């Protein structure tokens, strides 16, 4: 099964890096779900949670605001001015 390579970073630290099977994030356009094979996208984050489901099924939740989410070739980068694990 395909996996996503995920990196969640804030302005001053790397919050979480790993492999995932799904990501759900709140953007200025609404909530978005990312699965392996997703089309390339660049989205502006809205204040709220980013939920990353790891390949082991564990859900990692981070609060993120003032940033963006980028998807390309099963690589997801989430950059936020403020991000922290919940």
Backbone torsions as a table, in degrees:
resi	resn	phi	psi	omega
1	UNK	NA	139.3	179.7
2	UNK	-69.7	152.8	-179.8
3	UNK	-131.1	160.1	175.0
4	UNK	-99.4	140.0	172.0
5	UNK	-96.9	117.2	-170.2
6	UNK	-118.4	139.6	174.8
7	UNK	-135.5	122.1	176.5
8	UNK	-113.9	118.0	-177.9
9	UNK	-131.2	150.1	173.2
10	UNK	-110.9	-177.7	-177.1
11	UNK	-61.6	-27.6	-174.3
12	UNK	-121.0	-0.4	-178.6
13	UNK	-161.9	159.2	172.2
14	UNK	-87.0	119.9	-174.5
15	UNK	-86.1	-45.5	179.9
16	UNK	-158.7	138.6	175.5
17	UNK	-137.5	136.5	178.0
18	UNK	171.5	-171.5	179.1
19	UNK	-97.0	142.5	-178.3
20	UNK	-142.7	162.0	175.6
21	UNK	-108.8	-12.3	179.8
22	UNK	-161.3	147.5	174.0
23	UNK	-134.6	138.4	173.7
24	UNK	-127.1	128.0	-178.2
25	UNK	-139.8	154.2	176.3
26	UNK	-96.4	125.1	178.0
27	UNK	-116.0	174.8	178.8
28	UNK	-67.4	-16.8	178.5
29	UNK	-95.6	-5.3	-177.6
30	UNK	126.0	-177.2	-179.2
31	UNK	-75.9	142.0	-179.1
32	UNK	-130.2	142.1	175.1
33	UNK	-112.3	136.3	-179.6
34	UNK	-119.8	126.6	174.5
35	UNK	-122.1	162.6	175.6
36	UNK	-54.0	140.0	-179.7
37	UNK	90.1	2.3	-179.1
38	UNK	-62.5	144.9	176.1
39	UNK	-61.9	150.5	175.0
40	UNK	-57.5	140.7	-178.7
41	UNK	-153.9	150.0	170.8
42	UNK	-129.8	119.9	-175.4
43	UNK	-130.3	146.5	177.0
44	UNK	-87.2	128.3	179.8
45	UNK	-75.4	142.8	169.2
46	UNK	-101.5	160.1	177.7
47	UNK	-59.1	131.6	179.6
48	UNK	155.6	-168.0	-176.7
49	UNK	-90.2	147.8	167.4
50	UNK	-114.9	123.4	-179.2
51	UNK	-111.7	122.8	-179.8
52	UNK	-113.5	121.6	176.2
53	UNK	-97.0	111.2	-179.7
54	UNK	-68.8	167.2	-178.7
55	UNK	-64.2	-21.0	177.9
56	UNK	-88.3	0.3	179.4
57	UNK	93.4	-10.1	179.1
58	UNK	-70.1	137.0	179.7
59	UNK	-102.2	123.0	176.5
60	UNK	-102.7	127.5	-178.9
61	UNK	-116.6	131.6	177.2
62	UNK	-130.2	140.6	170.4
63	UNK	-84.1	132.0	-179.3
64	UNK	-139.3	144.0	177.0
65	UNK	-153.3	157.7	177.5
66	UNK	53.5	63.7	179.0
67	UNK	-163.5	-156.7	-178.8
68	UNK	-145.7	164.9	177.4
69	UNK	-124.4	130.9	-179.7
70	UNK	-125.5	134.8	177.5
71	UNK	-126.7	128.7	174.3
72	UNK	-159.1	126.2	178.2
73	UNK	52.1	48.8	179.0
74	UNK	61.2	20.7	173.3
75	UNK	-112.5	122.8	-178.3
76	UNK	-115.4	125.8	176.9
77	UNK	-119.6	125.9	178.2
78	UNK	-117.9	115.9	-178.5
79	UNK	-118.3	125.8	-179.4
80	UNK	-136.7	145.7	176.9
81	UNK	-60.2	-41.9	176.5
82	UNK	-124.7	123.1	175.9
83	UNK	-145.8	137.6	179.3
84	UNK	-153.3	144.1	175.8
85	UNK	-69.1	143.0	179.6
86	UNK	-93.7	NA	NA
